[in-house]
Amino acid sequence: MKISIGLRLFASVLLSILAVTASAVYLLRQNVLESFGDYAVQIELDRLEELSNDLARRYARHGDWRFVPASGQRDWIARELARLQGERAARALAVPPAPPAPELAAPAAPAAPAAPAAPAAPAAPVSPVAAPAPPAPPAPPAAPLPPLPPPALRDAPDPDEGASLQSRITLLDADGKLLAGRPPGSLPLARRPILLDGRTVGYLAVARTARPTDALAYAFLAQLKASLWPIAAAGVILSALAASLLASHFRRPIGRLANGARALAEGRFETRLPQERSDELGELAGHFNMLAARLEGAEQARRQWVADTSHELRTPLAVLRAQLEALQDGVRKADPEHVAAMLRQVLALSKLIDELYALARADIKALDCRREPFDLWPLAREEAQAFADRFQAAGLALECGDAPPRSMVLADPDRMRQVLRNLFENCLRYTSAPGCVVLSAQVEGAALALTIDDSAPGVPAEALARLGERFYRVDASRSRLGGGAGLGLALCLRLVEAQGGQLRFEHSPLGGLRVTLALELNQ
C-alpha cells in the first residue's frame, strides 16, 4: 500500500502534538494536585488559629503543658475543637443588653423640692450613692474566623490516609515532642507555631493527605478533562495544516527528482534539475545533475565508440573487399604483391579486434595478467633496440640513459612488452624528422619510473588528459594519417593499471610527449 508523504507528515505532526498535549496535561494535573494540596493544608492551618490562641492562653495560666491529659491524647484535640465551636456558637446566639441612654438621668434633678413633704421620707434609699451603676457597654465582637466543620462532619476520605481534619492534627511542644493528637507518621507535616509573648511554646501540625481534599482541585481537573476534546480537535486541525504546508514544501522538489529519475530511466540524459534550495534536497538535486552529466557523457562516449569502432573496422574491410573484387574481375592478378597487401589489411583488422577485446576485458577486470618479479630495465632496452632500425629509417635518433640502481618489479613481462611496443610505435608515428627518442629510468621512492621522451611536435595541454581515451587522436601531425586507430595509448593505460601501476602523460623537455610508466619495486 502506497502511503503519501503528506499523510506521513500529517500522522507524524499529529502524534507529536498529541504527545506534547498529553505530557502537558499530565504535568499540569500533577502540579495542580500538588499546589491544591499545599493550599488545602494552609487553609486547614488557618482554621486552627482559634485553637492556637486558646492553647497559648492556657499555657500562660499553667506555665507549661500540664493541662494536656496524659491519656486519651489522640481524641483530646477533637474534643477541644468541639468545645471551642460550641462556645463560639453560644456567643453568636447570646444578645447583649442595651446600654442606658445618657440623657435620661438629667430630668431626675427637679424632684428634690418635694423633700419637705412627709411622704417623701422613704425616698432616701434611692439616693445616687446607693443606686447600682449601669452596666458597661459590651466590647465589640471579634472578627469572625473561618467556620470549623463540626466533629461529626468528615472530609472526603483520602485514598491513602482516609482521615478527617480533626484526626490529622498533632500538638507538639517547642522541642517537637508529641503532646496530643495524631502521632507523626509517613505523611509530611505542615506546622504553625503557638506563640506566647513572641516566644514559640509549641506547634500545631497538620498531616498532609496524599491527594487534595479541596473541591476546587477536582472541579478544575474535571473542567480540564472536559477541554481535552477541543484540544484534540485543535491538534488535528493544526496537524493537517502543518502537514499540508510541509508536504507542499517537500513535494515539489521530490516530485522534480522523481520526474527527473523517470526521464533518466527513459534515456533522456540531458535532463537537469534546478538547484534553488540550500538544504539536503538542493544537495540531492546537485548530485542528480552530476549523475545525469556522467550518464550523458557515457552515452556520448558509447555512441562515439560504436561509430569509431565501425569506422575502424570498415576501413580494412573495404580495402580488402576492393582488392578481392579486383582479383575476381581480373583487374589485378593474384601475385605475391597483391596477396601481401591483402594480408596486411587482415593483420590490421586482427590487431584492431585484439585491442578491442583486450580493452573490453580490462573494463570488466578480467584481463589476464601473470605477475612475477623481473628486471624491467633490460626488457625496456631490448624493446627499444628492436625499434632502432625503424627509428633510423624515420630520421629519429634513439638514446638510452643509464641503468637505475634497482629495476626489479612485479608485473607480467608479456604485458609490459606489449605496452612498450605500443609506446615506441606511438613515438615512431607521431614524431617529426629529424627528431629523437630518449629512454631513461629512475627510482622514485618505492617505485621505478620508466620515462620515454620524444621531440616535436608536442601535444596541446587540453589534449593531455584525453590521451588515454579510446579512439582519441590529436589533430594536425598526431592524426589518423600516421596510422593507428587511437586505441594504443588507451590499451597501454588499462594494461598498466591492471598491474597496479600508473601511466602519466606530460609535456616533454624535448618538445614532444613524455610518457612515464611507474611500477612498484619488488623488495
Salt bridges, closest charged atoms under 4 A:
GLU34 OE2 - ARG208 NH2 3.46
ASP38 OD1 - ARG208 NH1 2.76
GLU44 OE2 - ARG168 NH2 2.76
GLU50 OE1 - ARG88 NH1 2.39
GLU50 OE2 - ARG91 NH2 3.76
ASP54 OD1 - ARG57 NH2 3.70
ASP54 OD2 - ARG58 NH1 3.92
ASP54 OD2 - ARG83 NH2 2.98
ASP64 OD1 - ARG66 NE 2.78
GLU80 OE1 - ARG58 NH1 2.75
GLU80 OE1 - ARG83 NH2 2.55
GLU87 OE2 - ARG83 NH1 3.00
GLU161 OE2 - ARG182 NE 3.66
GLU266 OE1 - ARG268 NH2 2.67
GLU276 OE2 - ARG256 NH2 3.17
ASP279 OD2 - ARG277 NH2 2.54
GLU283 OE2 - HIS287 NE2 3.64
GLU296 OE1 - ARG272 NH2 2.67
GLU299 OE2 - ARG302 NH2 2.61
GLU299 OE2 - ARG303 NE 2.93
GLU312 OE2 - ARG473 NH1 3.36
GLU312 OE2 - ARG480 NE 3.19
GLU325 OE2 - ARG321 NE 3.02
ASP335 OD1 - HIS338 ND1 3.00
GLU355 OE2 - LYS351 NZ 2.58
ASP363 OD2 - ARG470 NH2 2.14
ASP363 OD1 - ARG494 NE 3.92
ASP368 OD1 - ARG361 NH2 3.51
GLU372 OE1 - ARG370 NH1 2.58
GLU382 OE2 - ARG417 NH1 3.57
GLU383 OE2 - ARG417 NH1 2.75
GLU383 OE1 - ARG421 NE 3.14
ASP414 OD2 - ARG370 NH2 3.34
GLU425 OE1 - ARG390 NH1 3.16
GLU425 OE2 - ARG429 NE 3.47
GLU444 OE1 - ARG504 NH2 3.99
ASP453 OD1 - ARG514 NE 2.71
ASP454 OD2 - ARG478 NH2 3.77
GLU469 OE1 - ARG466 NE 3.07
